[in-house]
Amino acid sequence: MPLGIIPVGTANTLARELGIPLAVDKACALIAGVHGLLRIDAMLVAGRYRVLNVSAGFTALTLRDTTGESKRRLGTAAYVWTGLRALAGSQPVRFRLQVDGRPLSLGGSDVLVVNGTTPVQSFVRPGYSHRLDDGELGVYVLRCRTIGDYLVSALRLLQDGRARDPRVRFFPARQKVHIASEPAVPVQADGDYIGQTPVEVTLVPKAVPVIVPLRAAAGP
């Protein structure tokens, strides 16, 4: 059964990524009218399918601690406010990863496993770094200590999805990503807090058919 999306969330990242209209009436008209289908990849995490991103570390802590009331009142700015408070008490983390069986040990503040564009890019350049149906995940390891580090890295991610930034390491994955850390850190998936590390992400290609505009179904 194809998935039809009516964007009424806080950031509506998936709708933006797929080019779905953000106005509710136009999104409904797309579902009821002429449209295309795109089979997007999914990520199997703790027995559930996720489609956008999984992260461990500072960003997951920020999402966990952002209240529903603040999101209703401030929108996406609520995440920034919570992040600024969380950053003051953040500590360096040693991440131990396995990316398609390749072991990696890296210090950092965040690990992001991304299907599609990075969360930053999705607001301005849909589909720039990855596509949701390309059979590949992007693994980003961030080493940011200050709000200035995050801002600079975000600007560079906007310019280059492969993250040419000394604060960011990028690794492609086509099968599985395992994330462990010392100490254990919060984990989020598609904006939901789901627990702490360790966590394993398995790519499921072409898992979900989604109703999209015809131009999105046609590909780049």
N, C-alpha and C positions, 0 to 999 in steps of 0.2 A: 504494500500500500504506500503510495508516494506521500511524503511529508509536505504539508503546506504550512508556511510560516507567517504568522501575523505578529509583527514586531512591536511588542508592548513592554519590553524589558528596560533596563537602565541604560545599557550601551548598545544593545541590538547588534552585536558584533557579527553574528552569523548572517543576519540579513544584509548588513553592509558588505560583507565578504562576497555574497552571492548576487549583489545588485538588486535585491528585492526592495521595492518602494517602502520607505519608512512611514508613510501615511497609511493608517489602518484601512481606509476605504480603497486605496489603490492596491494594497496588498491583497485584500479580499477579491478585488476585481481580477487580479492576476490569477488567483486560484480558480476562480469561476470561469475565466475566459481563456484566451489563447495563451499557451505557455509551453515551456520546454521542460525536460527532466534531466537532472544531472545526478549521477550516482557518486556520492561523495564518500571518501574514506572515513573511518571511525577509529577510535582508540578504545580498546578494552582495558578498563582500570577497575580493579576490585569487583569484578563481576558485572560492571555496568558499562554501557557504551557512552563515550564522550566524543565531541566532534571538533573542538577548537583548540584547547590547550590544557596542559597539566603542568603545575609548577610546584617547586619545593623551596622554601626559604622565605625571604622577606616579602615577596609579592603575595604568597599564600597567607602569611601572617596578616598583611594588610586587608586582604579580602575577608579573612575570618573575623576580623575585629571591626569591620564596617557594618554598622547596624542598618536594618531596613528603614528605620525612621530617617537616618541621615541621608540615605540614598534617595528617598522620596523628597526630602527637603532640598538637597544640594545636587542631586544627579551624580554624574561621574566625578564631580569635584569632591564628593564625599571620600572617594578612595585616596585622593591626594592628601586631604586633611588627616585621615587615619595613618597614611604612610609616613607623613612628617613626624607624627608622634611616635610611631614604631621605630623609625630610623634612629632615634636618639638612644635606644637601648639595644640596638642590634649588635651581635657579636660575629666574628668570622667563623665560617663553617668549612669543614673538610668533607667534600663530596666524593663518594666512591661510586662510579658509574660503570655500567656495562652497556655499550651501544652496539647492538647486533653482535654481541659476544666479545667486543673489544673492551678490555678493562682500562679505566681512566681514573686517576686520583687528582682532584683539583680543589684548590681553595676558592671560596666564593661566597656571594650573598644569595644567589638564586640559581636554580636550574629550571629552564622552561623547555617543555616538549610541546612543539607547536605544529598543528595541522592547518595549513593555509598560511596566511601572512602572520607576522608577529602582531601582538595586541596593539602595539604602537602604530604600525603601518596600516592596519585595517581601517583606520579612520580616514586615511587620505589616499592610499594606493592599493585598492583591493586587488588581490592576486599577484602582487608584485614579486614577492620572493618565492612563494610556493603556491600551488593550486590545491584545492581541497580534494581533487581527484587524481593526483599525480603519483600515488603510491609511495610517498616519502614524507617523513617527519623531519622537522628541524629541531635540533637540540642546542640550546643556547645556555652557556655557563657565564654568569655575570659576576664580576668582582667590583662591586660598587660600595663605597663606604660613606659617601655623603650625598646629599640631595643634588649637588652639582654634578657628581659622577653620573647619577641617573639621568639628569637632564641632557648632558653631553652625549651619553650613550643612546638615549632616545632619539636625539636629533640625527645621529649617524645611522641608526637603524632605519629612519625615514628615508635616508639617502641610499642605503645599500642593505638589502635584505640579508646578505651574507656576513654582515656585522664586522666590517673592517675597523676594529676598534680594539686597543690594547686591553680594555676592560671586559671584552666579550670574546668568548671562544664559541665557534660554531662547528657542529658535527651533523652530518646527514644520517638518518636511520630509515631502514626499510622493513624491519622486522620487529625488534623489541628493544626497549630501554628500561634498565633497572637502575633505580636511584636509592642509594643508602647515604647516611651522613653521620658525622660525629661533631656535635651532638645531634640527636633527632630534631627535625624541624617540621613545621606545619606543611601540609600538602593540600592544594586545591585542584579541582577539575571543573572546567567551564564555569568558574566563579563560585563553586560550592566547596566549602571546607569538608574534606573527607578523612582527615586523620593526620598521622605523622609518618615520616620516613621509617622504614623502607617502603617503596612503592614500585610497581612494575607496570609498564605501558606497552601493550601489544597492538601493532597496527593491523587493522582489518580493512583491506582494500575494497573499494566500491560497495560499502556496506549499506548505505541508505540512499534511496531515490528521493530527490527533493524537487519540488516545483519551483522553477526559476524562470526569469525572462528568457525569451528565445536566444538573445545574444549571449547570455551566460551559458546556456546549454551548448552553444556552438564552440566554446573554447576560445583561447587567445588568438 
